[in-house]
Amino acid sequence: MTYAITAVILIALVYAIAKAASGDRYSKMTDEQFETEARRSSALGGTVAELQKILDPSHRVEYVQEQQERVEAEGAESGDRPEAGSAASPKS
């Protein structure tokens, strides 16, 4: 058990040193390269979003309900009815 803990600490230390030595990749980019990189969609982000939908399918329904309640509350505070385009109504 002690060997496993020592090995994990040693691997983490080597990884931290290698990461620190490599520097920041964004500091060497031009503005155009950085903007291109920022616009590119992440495959991991899409995967996480799909996993969230599988694990908690009611999350979207709760979000839409909260959004509708917020719009109703804003309309009640001002005395005006909310505008038709103020809340995005989900299509799916």
N, C-alpha and C positions, 0 to 999 in steps of 0.2 A: 504494500500500500504506500509506503514511504517513497519507494522508487517511482511509482506512478505520479505522485504529487510533485516530486522533484523534476520528473520529465516534463510535466505540463508547465511548470514554472520556467524551466529552461527553454522550452519551445516558445512560450510567450515572450520571454526576454529576447530571444533571437529575432522573433518577428517584429518586436518593437524597435530594435536596433536597425533592422533592414528597412522598416517603414520610415524611420527618421532619416536614414541616410539617403533614401530615394528622393526626398524633397516633395514639394507640392507640384503636381503636374499642371495645375491651372496657372501657376505663376509664369510658366514658360509659353503659354498660349497667347496668340494674338486675339484681339477683340472678336474678329470674325469667327475664329475657331471656337472660342468660348461660347458665343451665341449659338453656333451650330450644335455644339455639344449639349447646351441647355435645352434646345428645342427637340432633340432626339428623344423619343419615348423610351422608357426603360422597360425591358421585358420583365424584370423583377416586379416593377410597379403594377403591371397588368396582372401578373400572377397573384400578387398579394390581394388585389381587388377581387379577382375571381374566387380566391380562397375565402375572403370575407363574405362574399355572396353565398357560398356553399355552407359555411359555418353558421352564419347569422342571417338567414333570408329575410327576417322581419326588420332588419336594420333600415332598409330603404323605405319601408312603409312608415316606420317611426319618424324618419327624417322628413318625409312629405307631410305627415301629420303636424310635426312641430313647425314646419314652415307655414302651413295653413293657419295654425293658431297664432303665429307671429304676425301674419298679415291681418288677421282679424283684430288682434290686440292693437296694432298700429292704427287701424281704422277707427277703433273704439276710442282711442285717446284723442284723436283729432276731431272726431265727430263726422268725418268724411268717410265715404265708402272707399275702399281700396281701388286703385285703378286696375283695369282688366289686365294690363301687361306687367304689373308690378311683381306678381308672383309667377314663377315658371311652373306651369302645370306639366307634370310628367306625362309622356305619351305611352310609356310602358310600365 
